[in-house]
Amino acid sequence: MFRWLIVVVLALVLMSGLTAWLRRFGFGRLPGDFEFRAFGRDWQLPIASTVVLSMIAALVARLL
């Protein structure tokens, strides 16, 4: 279980670091990605982008 926690944390750090780069390719702006402002802060829920990136990761994992 500790390994999964490390993997999830590393994936979140990697994704947060790559967010600006991925936005150039359209991730974060797909239909199903929500952006709203609440409590004086901008919030993003990239649901569709997460699904697409998960499918790409699964494809890469299957090929390896």
PyMOL commands that set and color helices and strands:
alter all, ss='L'
color gray80, all
select helices_A, chain A and resi 2-23+47-63
alter helices_A, ss='H'
color red, helices_A
select strands_A, chain A and resi 33-38+41-46
alter strands_A, ss='S'
color yellow, strands_A
deselect
rebuild
show_as cartoon
